[in-house]
Amino acid sequence: MGKGGQRKPFIISEENKDLLSGKAYGATLLAPEDAWIAHLDHEKFREDVHQIGKTLSNNQGKEDLRHLSKIVWMSRLCQWIGFATMWYCVNPVSIFFLSMGTLSRWTIIGHHVCHGGFDKCDKSKRYNRFTFGVGSLFRRCCDWLDWMMVEAWNVEHNQLHHYHLGEVSDPDLVEHNMEYLRTLDAPMAVKYAACVFMAFTWKWWYYAPNTFKQLKANERRRKGIPQPGSVTAPQTFDFGWLIGMGDHTHFSGTEFLVRCLGPYFVQRFVLAPLPFLMIGWPAYFRSLITLALAELCTNLHSFIVIATNHAGFDLYRFEKHCKPRSSTFYLRQVISSANFACGDDITDFLHGFLNYQVEHHLWPDLSMRSYQKAQPLIQALCAEHGVPYVKEPVLKRTMDLVDIMVGKTSMRKYPTAYEYGPDMVEGAAAH
């Protein structure tokens, strides 16, 4: 039958509550919330998920490219409206459209293209993962210019995050990355203030240096060079880099500033407002202020729709590594991910199409349109198999995320004794 464990759940008592699953990988008894684990037919679940994915992949074509084109134009219009109006006065309309244009270029277009979502159906190779934004600064500027390098994003996100989800080797495991803040002996108000700072700055403060670190670590692995430090510890921005100092363990601060942050900073805050000098200094400064406020907004917006994807008291993390595309791999994508409200292009656009996180993690290389079709199918399949499927409003999930960050709650630890043996990678631990 291919079940992960045969032991039955039990009645909680003072004598056995410490053995309950949820708080420890070494738990030997299933808590009521985990009772479904004992009854899951892993092989049947894998086959059902695989079949849905295969059907969706085979049916991708011109309609998916048309849908992509629609989203691209929506993203461009957001940027153009923002740029065209930002000089007149500092206003929320310009700020919103600039923020939304930046967010959608990353989370919708760059994200899905770099996963190969259109490789098979785009014969022109315009939206191909092997050419989009990579290979040169010119391609980065034309396709997707942001704080992080596309090559670095491809390593950190496409390879490590997707294939190590919920493990310590997942660079986006919030509970692990926030261990210092979670255990910090400080008033809760201080912890919440730290969360606010991260939410408004995280793209350049956390994501850019962390992805760059993983890119450099990958280059060393390919050359057989030992790592100079822990690759699982989060790398944040070091202000010492601005004066030639700071932490240079994994890369040079100067290289990071020039290669990674520099191009976006110059384009966004030097070149973009420059034309409005022809109108006058007031128009230039209004444009600059608007761009700065839009940057804060797009950081906050992306934090809300991204960092929430895999954090919450009801989601799982794992001790051991599993084989890609195995039943356990598919299961982890479901029980360690959260979806949000979804179903139409406007709702999905505002969520950066990250509201289909379960479906996207099951098959990273599909189009946005395929995820729209897949969502009700997977939700129904999970109900049929008794697998938890989380779908809640994004602001509710944001509160769950913050609770994890400050240490008020913790993620559920999947009991290692109940892992499905054939799927596990021997000797590979998540720490």
Buried (B, 14 or more C-beta within 10 A) or exposed (E): EBBBBEEEBBEEEEEEEEBBBBEBBEBBBBBEBBBBBBBBBBBBBBBBBBEBBEEBBEEBEEEBBEBBEBBBEBBBEBBEBBBEBBBBEBEEEBBBBBBBBBBBBBBBBBBBBBBBBBBBBBEEEEBBBEEBBBEEEEBBEEBBBBBBBBBBBBBBBBEBBBBBBBBBBBBBBBBBBBBEBBEBEEEEEEBEEBBEEBBBBBBBBBBBBBBBBBBBBBEBEEEEEEEEEEBBBBBBBBEEBEEEEBBBEBBBBBEBBEBBBEBBEEEBBEEBBEEBEEEEEEBBBBBBBBBBBBBBBBBBBBBBBBBBBBBBEBBBBBBBBBBEBBBBBBBBBBBBBBBBBBEEBEEBBBBBBBBBBBBBBBBBBBBBBBBBBBBEBBBEBBEEBBBBBBBBEBEEBBEBBBBBBBBBBBBBBBBBBBBBEEBBEEEEBBE
